[in-house]
Amino acid sequence: MKKYYINMGCGHEGKVYLSGNSSEISDKIEYLEKNGVCKECYKAAKRKEEKERGLIFNVAIYPYVDKHDGGILLHVWFSGDTLTYKDSIKSSGGYWWGYIEEAYGWPVQTSDMGWQKVIKLENLEEEYAKAVSIGAKSIVTGNGFREKMNYMAALSYHKKWKELNEKISEVEKPCIPNILRGHKWNGKVYGKSGSYSIYLDNDKVSVTDDEASIVEEYTEEKKKYWKKVGDIEESYGTGGMISL
């Protein structure tokens, strides 16, 4: 492959890399001299096309569920004239820039990039209202075989999430001691008999030997509880469940 500088059909010089025999390269150069466009003209054409399309809000079912509540998730993103509305999109909260197909949950990557995020189905109406307030002129929803497959996957993962959490709900939770209730605790007990202390809400608090014993017992019970929960999650698997 060799680098060439060609006077493109748009009237500007462009750098291209061509391969092939001399006849093939000659044909390619001739075509580019008549029909080719330089990088800047291509960008300008794309910006014009996007401007004419306006800002578009896209919605598709995400092939996962929320790990915390099992809710069906949606993948939303903006296309079209995103450059004009970039600052408004960023300030609306939660959107990131990246390859659309990659975030969509499929291994195929394309050159399509955009501002996107994952939301809960129950929040679609609110999110669409925000998109309209930003300047979105239309909404495009997913369809076809891929969308059906995503929906079936989401339903399957929701069913698994429900079964998993029903099993977890059967595990008895340890009762939190009154001294810890309503406070942020770092999970440690300090000191020795007659001078125990714990930190609640980042403040040192002295506790009696009995209180220290109760707290330590609670800590052990909590470890056992999470071990049981972990075993259940491992038996069911948490594939297809993500945290927002």
Residue pairs with C-beta under 8 A, 6 or more apart in sequence:
1 17
1 18
1 19
2 17
2 18
2 19
2 25
3 15
3 16
3 17
4 15
4 16
4 17
4 18
4 25
4 29
5 13
5 14
5 15
6 13
6 14
6 16
6 29
6 32
6 33
6 36
7 13
7 33
8 14
8 32
8 33
8 36
8 37
8 38
8 41
9 32
9 33
9 34
9 35
9 36
9 37
10 36
10 37
10 38
10 41
12 38
12 40
12 41
13 38
14 32
14 36
14 37
14 38
14 39
16 32
16 36
18 25
18 28
18 29
19 25
20 28
37 45
47 83
50 80
50 81
50 82
50 83
51 81
51 84
53 79
53 80
53 81
54 80
54 81
54 135
54 136
54 137
54 138
55 78
55 80
55 81
55 82
55 84
55 85
55 131
55 134
55 135
55 136
55 137
56 78
56 79
56 80
56 136
56 137
56 138
56 139
56 140
57 76
57 78
57 128
57 131
57 132
57 136
57 138
57 139
57 140
58 76
58 77
58 78
58 79
58 114
58 139
58 140
58 141
58 142
59 74
59 75
59 76
59 124
59 128
59 139
59 140
59 141
59 142
60 74
60 75
60 76
60 104
60 141
60 142
60 147
60 150
61 72
61 73
61 74
61 75
61 142
61 147
61 150
61 151
61 154
62 72
62 73
62 74
62 75
62 104
62 105
62 118
62 150
62 154
63 105
63 149
63 150
63 153
63 154
63 157
63 240
64 73
64 105
64 153
64 154
64 157
64 240
64 241
64 242
65 71
65 72
65 73
65 154
65 157
65 158
65 161
65 240
65 241
65 242
66 73
66 120
66 241
66 242
66 243
66 244
67 161
67 238
67 241
67 242
67 243
68 243
68 244
70 157
70 158
70 161
70 162
70 165
70 241
71 120
71 121
71 122
71 158
72 120
72 121
72 154
72 155
72 158
73 118
73 119
73 120
73 121
73 154
73 242
73 244
74 118
74 119
74 120
74 121
74 124
75 103
75 104
75 105
75 116
75 117
75 118
76 116
76 117
76 118
76 119
76 124
76 127
76 131
77 95
77 100
77 103
77 114
77 115
77 116
77 117
78 85
78 89
78 95
78 114
78 115
78 116
78 131
78 136
79 112
79 114
79 140
80 137
82 89
82 114
82 115
84 135
85 134
85 135
86 115
88 134
88 135
89 95
89 115
89 134
90 115
92 130
92 134
94 117
94 119
95 115
95 116
95 117
96 115
96 116
96 117
97 113
97 114
97 115
97 116
98 113
98 114
98 116
99 109
99 110
99 112
99 113
100 110
100 112
100 113
100 114
100 116
101 108
101 109
101 110
101 112
102 109
103 116
103 118
105 150
106 146
118 242
118 244
119 127
120 244
128 136
128 139
131 139
142 150
153 240
156 240
157 239
157 240
157 241
160 236
160 237
160 240
160 241
161 241
163 236
164 232
164 233
164 236
164 238
167 232
167 236
168 229
168 232
168 233
171 225
171 228
171 229
171 232
172 225
173 225
174 218
174 221
174 222
174 224
174 225
175 218
176 218
177 211
177 214
177 215
177 218
179 198
179 200
179 205
179 207
179 211
179 214
179 215
180 200
180 215
180 218
183 200
183 201
184 200
184 201
184 202
185 198
185 199
185 200
186 198
186 199
187 219
188 198
188 199
189 196
189 197
189 198
189 207
189 212
189 215
189 216
189 219
190 196
190 197
190 198
190 199
191 197
191 212
193 209
194 209
195 206
196 206
196 207
196 208
196 209
196 211
196 212
197 204
197 205
197 206
197 207
198 204
198 205
198 207
198 212
198 215
199 205
207 215
